[in-house]
Amino acid sequence: MKKNMGKTDRIIRITIAAIIAVLYFMNVISGTWAIVLGILALVFVLTSFISFCPLYLPFGISTRR
């Protein structure tokens, strides 16, 4: 598994995940939206930590220098 995410991409994903978490804990989102966005936030955090996005592979995208 070759890394394909740059530092800026990782920071953006973690920031979005943090915003989703704050919205959830402030009860701004709930129900189905909370579940869907929670899963998305989890995926963003996991892909940020391993610096690899599987969706980038088929398109040949790499944000890493």
VOPAGU-2260 file (C-alpha; in pm, 1 decimal, decimal comma):
REM VOPAGU-2260
SITE   aa  ch    i         X         Y         Z
SITE  MET   A    0       0,0       0,0       0,0
SITE  LYS   A    1     170,5     312,2    -126,1
SITE  LYS   A    2      93,4     640,1      50,5
SITE  ASN   A    3    -100,9     882,4    -166,0
SITE  MET   A    4    -212,0    1159,6      71,3
SITE  GLY   A    5     -20,5    1476,2     140,3
SITE  LYS   A    6      -6,8    1672,1     464,1
SITE  THR   A    7    -266,5    1930,9     358,8
SITE  ASP   A    8    -511,9    1659,9     251,5
SITE  ARG   A    9    -471,2    1484,8     586,2
SITE  ILE   A   10    -524,0    1807,0     783,8
SITE  ILE   A   11    -840,8    1888,5     589,0
SITE  ARG   A   12    -983,8    1541,9     651,2
SITE  ILE   A   13    -910,9    1551,8    1024,4
SITE  THR   A   14   -1061,9    1901,4    1047,4
SITE  ILE   A   15   -1381,7    1787,0     874,6
SITE  ALA   A   16   -1402,3    1485,3    1106,9
SITE  ALA   A   17   -1360,5    1712,7    1409,9
SITE  ILE   A   18   -1635,7    1944,7    1285,7
SITE  ILE   A   19   -1869,8    1646,8    1242,2
SITE  ALA   A   20   -1789,0    1530,5    1596,7
SITE  VAL   A   21   -1861,0    1876,5    1740,4
SITE  LEU   A   22   -2191,4    1896,7    1552,2
SITE  TYR   A   23   -2289,0    1555,5    1688,1
SITE  PHE   A   24   -2203,1    1634,5    2049,6
SITE  MET   A   25   -2385,4    1968,8    2028,6
SITE  ASN   A   26   -2693,9    1778,4    1901,9
SITE  VAL   A   27   -2700,4    1970,8    1575,6
SITE  ILE   A   28   -2709,2    1643,3    1382,4
SITE  SER   A   29   -2894,3    1333,0    1492,8
SITE  GLY   A   30   -3059,6    1020,1    1364,2
SITE  THR   A   31   -2961,8     882,3    1025,9
SITE  TRP   A   32   -2754,7    1189,2     938,6
SITE  ALA   A   33   -2549,5    1143,1    1254,1
SITE  ILE   A   34   -2478,5     780,0    1166,3
SITE  VAL   A   35   -2384,2     854,7     804,6
SITE  LEU   A   36   -2165,5    1152,3     893,4
SITE  GLY   A   37   -2011,1     959,6    1184,1
SITE  ILE   A   38   -1904,5     680,2     951,3
SITE  LEU   A   39   -1766,1     937,1     706,0
SITE  ALA   A   40   -1572,7    1105,0     987,4
SITE  LEU   A   41   -1431,7     768,8    1096,6
SITE  VAL   A   42   -1318,7     692,2     741,0
SITE  PHE   A   43   -1158,0    1036,9     714,7
SITE  VAL   A   44    -964,3     985,0    1038,2
SITE  LEU   A   45    -850,9     632,3     945,7
SITE  THR   A   46    -735,8     730,7     597,2
SITE  SER   A   47    -556,0    1033,6     740,8
SITE  PHE   A   48    -359,5     823,9     988,0
SITE  ILE   A   49    -246,5     571,8     727,6
SITE  SER   A   50    -197,1     840,0     456,2
SITE  PHE   A   51    -374,9     623,8     201,8
SITE  CYS   A   52    -707,9     678,8      27,6
SITE  PRO   A   53    -835,8     377,8    -169,3
SITE  LEU   A   54   -1060,7     600,5    -382,3
SITE  TYR   A   55    -755,4     779,7    -519,1
SITE  LEU   A   56    -612,8     458,4    -671,5
SITE  PRO   A   57    -849,7     405,2    -968,6
SITE  PHE   A   58    -815,3     769,2   -1069,3
SITE  GLY   A   59    -437,7     785,7   -1023,3
SITE  ILE   A   60    -464,8    1076,2    -780,5
SITE  SER   A   61    -189,7    1152,7    -533,7
SITE  THR   A   62    -173,4    1464,1    -317,8
SITE  ARG   A   63     165,5    1363,3    -184,8
SITE  ARG   A   64     474,8    1535,9    -315,2
